[in-house]
Structure formats: C-alpha cells, structure tokens
Amino acid sequence: MLTALVLVLCGILAFSPQVVVSKFNTIKFSSIQQCGPFQVTFSGGKAPSALPLTLTVVPFNSTPISIPIPEDAWDATTSTGAAVTFLPLPAGTTFVASLDDADGNPTGLVSDFIGIEGSSNASCLPTTTDTAQRVFNVDETTVSQCSPFNVTYDQAAGVGAPKVRGFVPKGFSLYMNETADSTGVATYTMEALRGIQIALLFDDGQGHRETSSIMPVLGDSESTASCIHVNISAVSSTQDMKTSASSTASAAADTTKTVSRRRFW
C-alpha cells in the first residue's frame, strides 16, 4: 500500500500538466562558497533539441540568475555533461537551481536547498546594494492547492503581467496557468499539492524578473485536485524523489481518488 502511494505521489509531482518529462537521468549540483565555483553535472538520457542549456538559479525573495551553458558541455558519446560557473550572491543566501533548455523548460528535477557558505573572497559581489522596490507581489495566504492566486505588478512603471514558474526543492518546476489579467493584477492557478514548499519566479519578458520567498502550498482534505494530472505509466523516474514524497504523502492520500489521468509524450 505504501509503495503504491509513493508511486502515485511521484506521478503527481513529476507530471503535472505543464511539467516536461526529464531529459537527463541524473542532475547534480555542488555546494558553493561565496564567490567560489558552482558546478552542475548531468548524465544519462540525451540533450534537448532546444539549446543552449541554461542554469536557472532562484535565490528566494530576490532576483533570479540565468546562465547559458556552452553546447560542448554535453558529451553525447559518454552521455555526460558538466559546467562550472560563479554566482554573484553573498554568503547566507539560500537558493534552488534548475537545468533548463533554451525554451525555459526543465530537463530534470529542481535541486535541494543550497546555501552559500562564507569565504573571504568577495570579488564576485556587486559594489553597490540594489534597494529597488519590488514590482511583483503575491499574497502567500492565497497560495492554495488548485486555487486562484493574484500577482500584482507595477503597471505604471511599465511592468507587464508576468509568466509565473514554480520551483519545488527536489521536485518539479512548472509554469502556472494564467486565467485573468486586469489593470495591475494577474490571476493564476496554483497547480501543486498542499503541504509542499514552492518558490515562484516572475518574468514579464520585458526585463523585469523577481522571485518570491519559499512558501507552503495551503489547502485541506476538501481542496479540489482538478488541476493535478497524473501519468501513472510514466512514474519510473530514475531521479530521487524521496524527499518530496515524504513531505506530501498525506496530501496525496487525500487527493488520489479525484486526480485525473493524462498522457504526456
């Protein structure tokens, strides 16, 4: 019974409507010190058709970082790849990372929480501190399973309604479905199970990009699961999803009966 539940849960986490099936079997992210090297390695599977790969770094309540990875970082003969970069983030910053294709689709699971450790090297840090006001805001008390939530944006400052992408540590990442947009307020559906933690990335395509804090997805046993779609036949992932499974098992138990099934190819 427990095994079946975990399989169902993994399917929910890995194959929500807009989640792309992973391209690489294994993606690993290194630890990092302030202004030290940060490495991502990936192996198995094959590179996506949309290149170059991009390393998306999501520090919480901050500005995301997108780093293109050279195409020759992937060796198709050995099915292995690696890239090393540096992040202009101070010690104490916590973030998650995702290896994406050129279209912004994930090639595997999101990293676990990564904290930047201290060092005496500050060469990568900006010389001035950015004190600009946020242009995107979300009410965390409205972020609930399969429920609408609003994102306000500063239209007067030339900011547009953003694409919203959610990142679950050691789990999936996906784009939220926009259902409405009026003056300075856009509405989306939270397509994730209650009980998990998620961070949101906002991008209006006009140079305005921000991230939210890490927040819990709210809800209860009465929450609808109509937005969650499971592909039971494709749950044989080779990537480790035990952390996500253990943190949301009770939510899966409540929603399994009402989840619809859809195939993704």
N, C-alpha and C positions, 0 to 999 in steps of 0.2 A: 504494500500500500504506500509506504513512504517513498519507495523508488519511483512508483508511478506519479506521485505528487511532484517529486522533484523534476521529472521529465516534463510534466505539464507546465510547471513553473518556468523551466528553462525555455520552453517554447514561447511562453508569453513574453519573457524578457527579450528573447533574441529575435522574434519575428512579428513585432507589432507592425501595423500597416505600412509605414514608410521606412522600415529598417531594411537595409541591404544585407543580404547574406554575405558573410565574411569571405574575403579573397585569400587571405593568408591563414594558415593553420595556427600559427603562433606569432604573437607580437609581444615583445618585452621592452620595458622602459627601465632605464637605470636610475639609481639615486643621483642626487646632484648637490653640490655645494655652491654657494654664492659665486657667480662668475666662473664656475668650473664647467667642464664638458658635460653635456647631457646626451645620452646615446639611446637610440631606438634600434632594435634588431627585429627582423621578421623573417619567417621561413615557412616552407610548405605552400601548397596552393599555387597561385600564379598572380602576376601583377595585373591590375585592372587595365582596361583599354584606355581610360581617361587618365593621361599622365601630364605633368609630373605628379608624384605623390606629394602630399602636404602634411606636415606635422602641425596639428591644431592644439595649442596649449591654452587651457582655460583656468586662469587664476580667478579665484572667487571674488565677486564684487569689484571687478577691475576691468581691464582691457584685454581681450584675447590676443594671442600671437599666432600668426600663420607663417610657417617656414617651408618654402619649397624644397623638396629633396631631389637631387640630381637623378636623372633616369639611370645612370650607370651604377647607382647604389644597389640595384637589384641584379643578381646574377641568375639568369634563367636556367643555366646549366646545373647549378647546385641548388636552385630554389631557395636561395638565402639572400638577405639584404641587410644593410646596416647604414646608419647615418649618425654623425656627431654634430651637435650644434651648441650654441651658448644662449642662455636666456637672460635678458636684462631685468631680472627680478631679485629683490633683496632677500636676505636670509629671513626665515619665518613665514614666507609666502607659501601657501598650500594651493595646489592645482591638480587638475586631471588632464590627460592628454589623449588624443585620438589620431591615428594614422589614416588619412583620408585620400581619396582620389582627387583628380583635378576638378571634379564637379562638386566636391564637398560631401561626397558620400563616404561613410566609414568602410574601411577594409577589414575591420575586426572589432573586438571589444574595446571599450574605454579602459584606461589604466586605473589602478587603485589610486587612492590619495597619495600624492607625492609632496613632501615638504622640503623646501630648500634649506640646507644646513649652513651654518655660519662658516665664514672664512675671512681672512684678512684682505682678500682680493676684491676690490670694488671697481675695477676697470670697466666693467660692462654696464654699470648703473648710470642712469641719466644724471646730469649735474644739477638739474632743477626738478622740483616735485610738481607734478601736474595736479592742480587744485580745481580743475574744471568741474562744473556741476554735471550731474548725471542727466542724460537725455532720454533714457528709458527707465521706467519703473513698473514694478509688478507688486500687487498686494499678496504676500505669501499666504495669508489666511484664506485665500480663494483658490489656491492650487490644490485641487482635489481630483481623485480618480474619475476620468471621463466627464469632467465638469468643465464649463467655460471659465476662462480667466481673462482678465483685461491687462493689456500692456499700454500704459500711457507714454506718449512720445512728444517731444517739443517741436510741434509743427511750425511754430513761429520762428524757430531757429533753422528752418529748412530740413528738419528731420522727417523721414517718411516712416510709414508702418513697416516694422522690421520682419524679416524671417526669424522665426524662433526655433532654435535647436536645443534639445535637452540632452544632457550627459549624465549617465548613471555610473558612478565609480564601479569598476569591474563588471559592468553590464553594458547595456545597449546605448546608442545615441540615435536620435531621430528628430525629424522636423515636425513641429506641431502644426496642425491644420488650422489655418486662419478662417474664421467663419463670418466675421464682420469687421468693418472699418469705418469709423466716423471721424469727426474732427479731433485729432489728437488722441484717439483711443481705438485700439485694435483688439479684437476678441479671438481667442484660440481655444482649442480643446486639449486638456491635459491627458494625453494618450499613454498613461503609465499607471501602474498599480499602486494603491495606497500602501504606505509603510516603507517605501523605498526613498532614498535620498536622490535629489536631482539638482543640477545646476543648469541654468538657461543662458544661451548665447544669443544676443540680439544683434542683427545686422540689417540695415536698411538699404544696402547696396550703393550708398552714396558716401561711404567713408565713415559712417557713424557705427561703431561697434562697441558693445559693452557686455559684461557678464553679470549674472545675479550672484547672490550668496548661494551656498549649498542649503537646500531646504527639503523638508519632508513632504511627500505627496500625502495629502489628507484623505479622509473618507472613512466609511464604516462598512459593516456587512450588508447594508442596504444600498450601497453605491452601485450604480449600473456598471456593467462591464461591456457595454455595447461597442465601445471604441477599441477594445482589446481583441486582437485576432491571433489565433494560434495555428501554426503549421506543425501538427504532431509528427508528420512523416519526416520532417527536416530537423529534428531536435538532436541528431547525432553530431553535435559540435565537439571538436577536439580541444576547444579552449575551456579554461577553468571558470565555471560559473558558480562554484560552491558558495562564495560569499554572498552573491545576490540571492541565491536560493535560500540560504539560511535566514536572511534578513526579511524575507517576504513570504515565507511558507504559509502563514495564517491567512494572508490576503489571497493567495492562490486557492486555498481550500474553500474560501467563501465565493470565489468568482468562477471556478472551473465549470460549473453546470451551465452558466449563462454565456460563456465565451463562444463566439462563432469561429468556425474554421475556414481558412482561406489558404490557397496555394500560392507560392511565390517562386518564380523561376528566373 
